[in-house]
Amino acid sequence: MSYVSLKGLRKSYGSLEILKGLDLEIPHHQFTVLLGPSGCGKSTTLRLLAGLEPVSGGKICIDGRDVTRFEPRERDISMVFQNYALYPSMTVEQNMGFGLKARKLPPAEIRQRVHAAADLLGITPLLARRPRELSGGQQQRVAIGRAIVREPKVFLFDEPLSNLDAKLRVEMRAEILQLHRRLKATTIYVTHDQEEAMTMADRIVIMNAGEIEQEGTPEDIFFRPQTRMVAGFIGSPGMNFLPARIEAAGRVSTPVGFFGFVGGGAPGQKVEVGIRPDDLLLARDPATAPDGDTFRGEISLIELLGPRAILHLHVNDTRLLAVVAHDELSGLSVGKSAAFYARPGALHVFERDTGIRL
């Protein structure tokens, strides 16, 4: 039995339907990330799980128990919010113990739990301070500590790192992941940051317009996107897309030339192909490319990113991005052309009308 189960979950505000019958099963101890563009329904899903808003339809089960109509305090869930939601007039210790005090636990037990969580998070020296005296990262640790002391069945994180600077986000990402592994908690984490999702998740659930587009491991999502939406959403820089036509089994024609691919489809079928910029390789010697399938592109811009660079290419009226290692830049410059080919087996082919992978 799944530890968290959503069955036909719906949420509407009047005639506006936010969630359209979500079905999702999350096993015990798993770190699941809900990922998708703004407005796709991921934060709404979390709020329904927490009991902060009533559902419009469907069922929520936790550990085999139907909690759909339960109050938030009855669900045994802790939630960490984007804005920390700390009480400004309370000390760190009081903030972390507030929920336990509301449950009328003995003061000695509250103190023991708070100090144990503070020690785990490295914030014991901050217990006497108030939120205004803390940095953003310290406030986030306090918010996480407040969730830990409740010892819940499920942890919910709603974009908890979006207010932090880039360096601190990376540090906190590692801390949250280590904490999850130490506590062996069932965790559901909402983000719009695909890098967070790819590095933290056991499983990623891609949401789009109130529905699940695809779910799977980070490797599944990245290397075998099942729809054009997922392919275009995951990856930085984004995937190149080209209109194409299947010429023969495993071979398509595009505006920049012919490519081989692995998949189905019928000769003559109109499709759309996607190829990641990292999978467009420089052909220093075009004769070495598979089947001789190379094309030349004029370089219009070079973006240097330390150990690699993004090349902006013009191939007739088509624009493409390619990524090369820094040591491959020799001889390349804006205004010059270079030959490229697609990494064998790296082409993604989608039905043009439905956007579904072939």
N, C-alpha and C positions, 0 to 999 in steps of 0.2 A: 504494500500500500504506500502511495506517495505521502510525504509528510505534509506538504501544502498542496491543495488541489483546488483549482478554479474550474467550475463547470458552467459553461454557457453564461459567463459573467457579462452583464450589460450595465451601462450607465448612460443616462440621457438627461439633458437639461432642457425641458420642454421638447421642442421638435428636433433639437440638436443631439444626435447620437454620438457619444464619445467612444464607448466600447461596444462592439457589435457581436457579442457572444463568444467571449474568450474562453478557450479550453487550455489549461496548463497544469502539468504535474511536476512537482519539484521534490526530489528525494531528500531524505534526511542527510544533514551535514553538507549539502551541496551549496556552492557559491554560484548563484544564478544572477546574471546581469540582464536587465531589461534595457534595450538600446534602441534608439530610433530618433527621427527628426522631431523638432518641437511640435507639439500638438498631436502626437501620435497616440497618446493615452497612457504612457508609461507611469507618470506620476499619479494619474487618476487611479490606476490599478493598485498602486501602493497605498493610497489613501483609503480605498475600499477594503483592502486587506487589513489595514489598521483599525478600521471601524470609524474613521473620521468623517465618512460620508455614507449615506445609505445606498444600497445597490438598487438598480432598476429591474434587475432580473438575474437569475442564475444562483449559484451556490458557492460558498467558500468553506472549505474544510481544512482544519489543522490537526494533525495527528489523529485522523479518523473522526474528528468531532465537527459537526456542522456549527460554525460560528457566525453564519451570515447575519443573524439578527442580534448578536451579542454586542454589548457595550465594549468600547476599547479596553477598559480595565479588565474585562473578563476573557480576553483573547490570549493572554500570556505572550504579548508581542512588545518589543521595544523598537522605537523609531528614532533615527538620527536625521535631523532636518538640515536643509541647505543653509539656513540662517542661524543655526545653533540653538535658538529658542531658550537661552539662559535667562534666569531672573536677575536683573541688574542689581537689586538691593541685597541679594544673598551672596555669601561667600561660595567659593568652589565646593567646599565640603557640604554646605547646605544645599546647593544646587544638585549635587550628585545624590544626596540622601533624601531629597524631597519626596520622590515617589514612594520610597520605603516608609517614610514617616506617614504619608497619606494612607498607607496600608496598615498603619498602627503596629509596625514591627518594634521590638524592644530597642531602646537607644543603643545598647551595647552591640546588638547584632548589626544595626545600621552602621555604626562606627567601624566595625570589623569589615563589613562588605565594602564600604567606601574606601578605607585605607588599603584594602587588598587590590581594588581596581586602580586606585591612584598609583600604587607601586608598580602594577602591571604596565601602566601607561607612562610611567616616569614623571608624574605630576604631583608627587607628594609635597614638594616644597611650595606648591601653589595653593594648597588647600585653604589657607587663610585669606587669599586674595579675592577680589571681586572681578566680574567679567571685564569691566572697563580697564583693568590693570593687566589684561592678558593680550597676547598677540592672537591673530586669527588661527594659527595652528594650535596654540594652547587652548583656545576656546573650543576648537573642534575636538581635541582630546577630552576635554571636560564633558562635552555632549556625548561622546562615545562612552566615557566612564559612567555617565548617568544611565545609559542603556545597559551596560554590563552588570551593574549592581542589582538589577532586577532579576537577573538570571532567567531570561525569557526562553521560550521555545524557538522563537524566530526573531532574527534581527532584520530590520528594514532600514535601508539607507537611501535617502532621496537627494541625489546630486550633492553629496556632502563636501566635495572638494572644489566646487565651482567658484567659491569666493577666495580661494587661495592663489598665490602666485605660482608660476610654473615649477620652480624648484621645490617649493613646499608640497605641491600636489604630488610630485614623484615620491617624496619622502613619506607622506601620509598614506599614499597608495600601498607602499611596501609594509607600513605599520598595520594597516587594516587587514591586509592579506595574512601577515604573520599572526595577528590576533585571531583571525578566523580559524587558522589551522591549530592554534593553541587551544581555543575554546571548543573546537569541533561543532560550531554552531551552524544551523540552517540560516543562510543569509540571502536576502533578495536586495539587489543593489540597482538603483536607477541612475543612468547617466546618458548624456548625449555625446560624451567623449569616447570615440571608438578605441583610442589607445588605452584608456582605463579598462574598457571592456575586454580587449584582447589580452591584456597582461594579467588581469585579476580573475577572470571567470573560469569556472569549471564548464559552464554552459552559458551560451548567449541566446537570448530571445530577441529577435529583430521584430519590432512593431512598426506598423504603418497604417495610418488612418483607422485606428481602433481595432486592428486585427493583427494576428501573428503572421508575419511574412515568412519567417524561417526560424528554426531553433536547432542548435547543435553546438559542438565544441568550437572553440575559436578557429581551429584548423579547418573544420568543415565549412564554417561561414566564409573564411577567407579564400580557400582554395576551390571550394565547390559551391558557390552561390547558386541557389535554386531559382532565383528570379533576377530580372534586370535591375529591379529596385535595390536588392541586396548587393549586387555586384557594384552598382554605382555608389552606394552609401559607404561601403567598407573599403578602406585603402587610402593612403595618402602618399603622393598625389593620386587623384581619382582615376578610375579605369578609363581607357580610350574606348569609344564605341564607334562602329562603322556599319553602315547598311551593307548587306551582302546577299549573295545568291549561292546556293549550293550547286556546284558544277558537277560533282561526282561524289561518290561515297568518301567522306573524310577530306573534302576539298571545297573551299569557298573562294569566290571572287569578290574583291572589295574595290573601292575607288583607288586604293594604293597598290593593288596587286593581288596575287593569289596566296592563300595560306592553307596549310593542312590543319585538321582538327580531329579530335576523338569524339565521336558521338553519332547520333542518328540523323534523321531527316532524309528528304527525297530530292533527287536532282530537279533543279528548277525552283525549289522552294525559296521564298524570300525570307531572310533571317536578319538578325543583328548580331554582330560579333563584338566581343569585348576582349581587350588585352591590357594587362597592367603595364604601366610605364617601365617597371623593373624587368618585364619580359620582352621588351624590345632591345635587342642586342646589336652592338656595333659590328658591322661586317667589314673588318679591315681588308679581308680578302673575300670578296663576294662568292668566289668559287667554292668556299668551304661551307656556305650556308646550306641548310637542308633543301634539297631539290632545286637549289638556285633561286629560291623565293625571296629575293631582296627588293628593296625599294630605296630610292634616294629622297632625302628630305633636306630642305634648306633650313638652317638654324637661324631662328629669329630672336632668340633670347636664351641666355644661360644663367640659371639660378644656382649659385654655389651654396652648398649646405655642408661644409666641412669635408667629410670623407666621400661625399657623393655630390652629384650635380643633376639638376633637372634641365633637360634640353627641350625647348619649344620648337617644334618642327612644322614647316609648311610643305605639304606634298600636293602640288597643284592647288585645289581649293579646300583641301582637307588639313585640319590642324591636329597634331598629335603631341603627346608628351612622352619623353623617354628619360630613363634614369641611368646614369653611368657612374662608375667609380671615378674618383678624382684623378687617379693616375691614367685614366683613359682619355683625358681632355687634350692630350698632346695632339696638335694638328687641327683641333676643332675651334672654330670661332664664329661669331655672329656674321651672317652673310654667306658663309661657306656651306656646302652640302656634304652629306655623308650617307653611306649606305647602312641599312639596318635590316634585320630579319627577326622573326618571332621565335622565341624559345620553343622548341618542339614540345607539343602537348599542352601548351599554356593558353591556347585560345578557348574562350568561353562563347558558346553559341546559344542564342535565345530565339524563340519564335517571335517574329516581328509583331504579330497582333496581340499575343497574350503576355509576352515578356517572360515566359516560362523556359527554363533551360532544356535544351534538347539532349 
